[in-house]
Amino acid sequence: MISAKELNRLGLPDDPRLMPLALKLANTFQACGADGGRSDETAHENICDAIRTLASAPETMLNHEHLGSLAGLFMELFPDGSDFTPRETPAPWRQWGNKDVEEEAVRQMENACRIPAAARGALMPDAHTGYGLPIGGVLAVRNAVIPYAVGVDIACRMRLTVLDMPLSRLFEHRDAFITAIERETRFGMGAGFEKNARRLHPVMDEDWNVSPITRINRDKAWKQLGSSGGGNHFVEFGELKVEFPARIGDVQLTPGSYLALLSHSGSRGTGERVALHYSERAMSLCPRLPDSLRRLAWLDLDGEAGQEYWAAMQLMGRYASANHELIHAHVLKTLGARELTHVENHHNFAWKEEHDGESVIVHRKGATPADAGRLGIVPGSMCSPAFIVRGKGCEEALCSCSHGAGRIMSRAAAFRQLKRADMDALLKENGVELLSAGLDEAPMVYKDIHAVMAAQRDLVDILATFRPRLVKMSPDEPRRKRR
């Protein structure tokens, strides 16, 4: 018996107007083949071949003895024909690092390179399974944007600020640093600032009417402006160690240890709503994608939906940048400190770039831009270092590198298997004070960042190393069901 799931994989849309007839006729056809003396395996292969043909060229199947009526209904329901013809071979892609990279993440990367618009792909050494494109996946496509390949947290990003205070101040005046973080940050699902304490930034004066989703969520975005949210987002103080003279931002730093502030967060609830709305819109515009590619549904950049999403994504990028700018500005102001220099980068975004002599849209989902000379930040965990890196511009990697260490344990598994006492012992051993965090962000859930960095020596150079010393993340929260 052939199943609805298999028919969907072969290219038939999971449409209630089509699938009941498809199941009935496909199984009748398969049974007739078996009754005619063919082996079950041969009969199954024949029906699979026939369904693939029907999905890609239904007009050629109108006179088929068993499937003709299905072909007619298919053409009636979907007059524009199939929006997906599987590629015989995937677009070229390369993987960096094999250690602890899940087979499913590799399969997702290969699937992504099978969509018609795919031009090239790359899989970073911190890769793990995601939705559609794996985390750590980089995908270049032609004239299209894939909302799920950007990610649910649009413009999730990093920022590191070097302070004008000596590192010793962090240890001598610990309470002042704790107060600054606790007073000036907001963590947790839905967290934000009350109306009389809302942050101010020019991003809120921009045109939020670029899409209906940004328009109706502007007030929510303003409430959450300057906040961090939940998950793996953090704000932390630590030691930035520079081994040799290095230009960080606009300043040439001499070798030594510096006090630095590091943050990780994105576009908060509004970015998520943009992502989910346009992901659903893309799937509705690509109804015949098989299940394995459903979350890789794309929006044509020449179409209204694609242009709306692109404008909303750009706005969310500026909004996420403003969040970090405000977090750092308010924390430093409370401390009475000034900025010497800073580094920042997105790692969930899509860019218009030139590669292999053509203009493409490069999606980096949990991957850091690493063009030649470009600076970025690759964090580890609360007990392992983050790195300021300089890109080497490797074209095979689409000028990208990892966005962190990458998880080796799911959040659910962390809550089941780990103990708070073990996490606390590891923090103490590494000289890290934790203000708050869930057990699902324990250092043990992440890969070895040193192994990840070793696997991408050809992608980036390390300029400086940051060691966390005072860390704040969202406390344990009830888990949400993924929509």
N, C-alpha and C positions, 0 to 999 in steps of 0.2 A: 504493500500500500504506500502510495506517495502522500506526503503530508502537505498542509498549507505552508508550513515553514520552508519546506524544500522548494515548493513552487515559487515562493517569494524569492528565495536565493537564486532561482533560475531566471528571474526577471519579471515575474508577474506581480503587480501591485497587490498589497493586502487590502483589497477593496471589497466590502461586503456585497456589492452589486455583482462582482465578478467571481470571487473565490468559491462560492458554493458550486456553481456550474463547472468551474475549473477542476475542482476536486472530483466531482462526479464523472466528468468526461475523461480526465486523465487516468483515473483508476480503472475505468471501463476499457480504455485503450490498452493499458498495461495488462489487464486480465485477458484481453483478446490475444495479445501477443504471446502470453504464456499458454493459452489454450491452443494456439496455433503451433505448438511444439517448440517454441523458443524457450531458452532457460529463463528463470526469473531475472537473472543478472542482465541478460541481453534485452529482455523486455523493458527493464528499468532504464537501461541506457538509451533505448529507442525513445521512450517517452520524454526523458530529459532532453535529448537532442531536439525533439519536436517542440517542446515548450520554449527552449532557448530561441528557436527559429520564430515561433509565434510572437514572443516578446519583442524581438528586434525587427521582424518583417511580417506582421500579421496578414498583409494582403496576399502573401504567397501561400497561406494556409487556409484560405476561404473554401477551397474545394476538398479539403482533407476529410476523409471518411468519418473520422471520429471527432476531430477538433475544429471542423469548419464553423460550427455555430459559436464556439468559443472565440475564434478569430474575429467573427463578425461583431460579437458583443464588445470585444476588446477595442475594435476600431470605432465603434459607436461611442463608447465611454471615453476613449482617449484618441480623439481624431488627429492629434499632433504626433501620434506614434510614440515609440518608446524614448524616454529621455536618458536611457542608459544602455550602452552596448559594451559589455565587458571587454577590456583590452586583452589581447592574447598574452602579452607580457607586460609587467608593470613598468612604469617610468623608472629610469635609473635612480638608485639610491644606495647609500653606504651607511654602515653602522660603525660607531666608535665604541669600543669596549664591549666585552661579552659577559663579564662577571656580573652576576645578580640581575641581568636584564631578562625579564620574564618572556617566555615564548609568546604569550598573548600580545605583548607590546610589539614584538617583531612582526607578528601576524597583522596587527593593526596598521603598522607602517607599510607593509606590502599591500594591504587592501587600499590604503590611501593613494598609493601610487598606481592603482588600477582605474581610478576615475578618469573619464575622458580628458579633462582639462589639465591633468597632472603633467608637469614638465620635469621635475627632479625632486628628490627627497633626501633627508639625512636623519639619522637617529643618534642622539647624544648618549654619552655613557651613564647618565643618571636616569635613563628612560625607565618608565613603568607604565602599566596599563591605564588608559584614560577612557574618555568617551569620544568615539570616532578616531581622531588622531591621538596617538599615545602621548603622555607627558614626556617631554624631551624629544618630541617629533618636530621636524622642520619640513614644510611642504611648499614648493613653488607651483603655482597653477597659472593658467592663462585666462585673463579677463574675467575672473570670478573670485568671490570671497566665500569662505566656509565658516560660518559662525562658530561651530563646535571645534574647528581647528584653531581658532583664536582662543577659545576657552570661555568658561562661564564667568570667571573673574577677569573681565577685559582690562588690559593694561596693568595687571598685577606687576609690581615693580620693586626695585631696591633703591635705597639712597643711603650714602655714607657721608657724614660731615665730620671734618677734622676741626676740633675746638682749639681755641687759643690758650687753654689751660694746661698745666702740666699733668701728666698721668697720675702723679702722686695725689692730686686733689680728690680723685675718685675714692681712694682708700682712706684718706684723712678726714673727708667730709661726706661720708657715705649717706648720711640721712638727707643731705641736701639733694643728692642725685635721686634718691628714692622718692622724695617729695616732688621733684620736678616731673618724673615719669608718671607717678600716680595722679598728680593734679592735671597734667596737660594731655593725657592720652585717654582714649575710650576704647575698650575692648568688649567683644561679645556680639552675638547676633542682634541686629537692630540697634546697636549702641550708637549714640550721637550726643549732641549738645542741645540743651534747652534754648528756647528762643532768645532769652536775655543773655546767653553765653555763646551764641553762634559765632563761628569763625567768619572772617571777611576775606574775600579773595576775588580778583577780577574775573575768574572763571565763571562766577555766578552771574556776571553781567553779559556773558556771551549769549548767542542765540540758542536757546534750548528748544526751539520749535523745529529743529532739523529732523525730528522724528516724533510721532505721537507718544512714544514711550518716554523719551527724554522730557517732553513737554509736561506730561502728567506726573512725572516723578521729580520735577525740579525741587519742590519743597522738601521732599525726602532727602534728596542729594545735599541740599543746603544743611539740613539737620545733621547729616553724617559727615559733612566736610571737616577734614582734620582728624578723623577717627580711623581706627585700624581694623575693627571687625574681629573675626574669629579664625578658626582653622590654624594654618601654619604661619599666620601673621604675627609680627613681633616688633618691639622697640627695645633696644639694648645699648648699654654703654660697654666699652671695652678698650683693649689696647691694640692700636694699629702699629705694627712693626715694619719699618722700612729698612731693608738690608743694604741697599745701594741707592745713590741719588736717583730720584724718580719724579717725573712731572705728573702730579695728581691734580686734575682739573686745571686751574690757572696758576698753580703754585708749584715750584720746584722744591720738593721735600728732601732734606738731607737725611742720611741714615740715623735711625734712632727710634724711640717709642713715643707715640702720640696718643692723646685721649680722643676717642672718636665715638660718634653716635650712629647706629645702624638701624634702619627700619625696613620692613617688608610688609606691603599691603597693596590693595588695588582700588577698584572703582566702587566698592561697597555694593549696597543693595540695588542701586540704579543700574550699575553695570551688569549685574546678574539678570535684571529684568530685560534689559536690552538683548543680552545673549539668548535668553530663553525664548523671547518673542520672535526674534529673527531666525533662530534655529527651527522653531515650529513653522515659520513662514517658508523657510528653505525646504523643509521636508514636504510641505504641501505643494510646492512647486516642482518637486522631484518625486512624485508619488510611486514611481515604479522602481525605485532603488531596492535592491535586495537588503534583507535585514543587516547583513554584515557591513553595509555601506550607508545605512540610513542616517547615521549621525555625521556623515560626511556630505550631506546635502548642501548644495552650493547656491549662491545667488549671483546671477549674471550682473556684472558691474555696469552694463548698459541699461539694465532694467530699473524700475522705480524702487523696488525693494532693496536691490543691491546698493543703489546710491544712498538710500535712507540709512541702511546699516553702516555703510562706510562713513558717512557724516557723523552718525551717533557714536561709532567706535572712536573716531578722532576726538570727539568731545570728551568721551570717557577717558581717553589717554591724557588729555590736559587736566581733567578733573582729578585723576589718580595722582598726577604729578603735583597738583595743588595740595592734595592731602598730605603728601610727604613734606612739601615745603612748609606747610603750617605746623605739622608735628615738630619738625626740627626748630623752626623759629620760636615757637612757644616754649619748648623745653629749654632752649638756650637762653631765652629771655628770663625765665624763672631762675636759672642758674647764675645769671649775670655773665654769661660767656658770649664770645663772638666766634663766627665761622672763619677759619683760615681758607678752606676750600671744600669742595664736595664732588662726589661722583654719583651718577644715577643711571638707571636703565630700565626699560620695560622688559618683561619676558613672557607676556601673553598678548600678542598683537599681530597685525598684518601690515606689511610695508610694500610699497611699489618700488621695485628694484630692477636692475639690469643683471642678468646672468646668462651665460652661454649665448651672448649676442642678441638676446630678446628681452622685452619688458615683461615681467611676471609679478604676481602677487605672492610674497613670501610670508607664510604663516609660521610663527614661532610659538609653539604651545609648550611653555616650560622650557624655553631655550633663549639664550642671551645673544644679541647681535655682537659679532666679533669681526667686523670689517678691519682691514689693516690700520693699525694705530688707534682704534676706538677702544675706550676704557669701559669696563663693566665690572659687576660684582657677582661673585659666585659664593653663596653661603654654604656652610656645612650643617651643623646642628648647634644647640646651645652649649655643647661640650666639645665642639670641634671648630676649627678656624673657618673664617670666610676669607676670600681672596679678592684683591683688586687685580684685574687682569687687563692685558692689552691684546687686542685681536691681531691675528696674523693674516686675515683675509683669505682663508682656505675656501676656494670655490666649490670643491666637492662637498663641503659642509654647508654650502650656501652662506658662508661667512657667519657661522654660528658656533656657540659652545654651550655647555650645560648651564642650567639655571640654578643648580645646587647639587646636593649629594644624591637626592632621589630616595624615595621610600623603599624599604624592603619588607615592611610590615604594615598591613592595613590598619585603619583606626579601630575597627571592630576587634581585630586580633590583639591590638595593643591593650585595649580595655580588658580582654579576656585573660591575657597571658602575663602581663607585666604587673609589678608591684611598686607602689609609690615609694616604699622604703629603699628598693634597689635604685630607683631613679634618684632619690635624695642622696644616696651614698656616692653615686657617680658624679653628681653635681659638686659635692663637697670635695671629692678627690681632684676635681679639675678647677677648684677655686671659683666656682660660679654661684652667685646668689640669685635665686629664682623668686620673683615677686608673685607670679601666678602663671600657671600653664596646665593644660590637661595632660593626662597620662598618655594620650594618643600622640603627643609631641615629645615624648621621652627620647633622649639621644639614641637609644637602641633601635628605634624604628627606621633609622636612616642608614644608607650605605656608607662605606668608608670614603670620606671626601678625598683623602690622599690618593686612593686608587682611581677615583674619578678624574682627578686632576692629571694623574700620570697617563691616563688613557687619552687625554686631549692635549698632549704637549705640542702637537702639530697645529693646534687651533689657536692657542693663546700663550702669552708669556705672563708670569706672575710678577707683579710689581711690589705688592705689599700684602701682609697677612694680618687679619683682624681676629683677636681672641675675645670672645664674650666674657664679661665679668658680672654684669647686673642685667637681668633679663626679665621682661614682662611679655606675657602672651595672654590669650583669653583663657579663663579657667574652664574646668570641665563643663560641657553643655550637653543638653539632650541632643541626640543625633537626629538630623532631618532626613527624611526620605528623599532621594534624588528624583527630581521631576523629569 
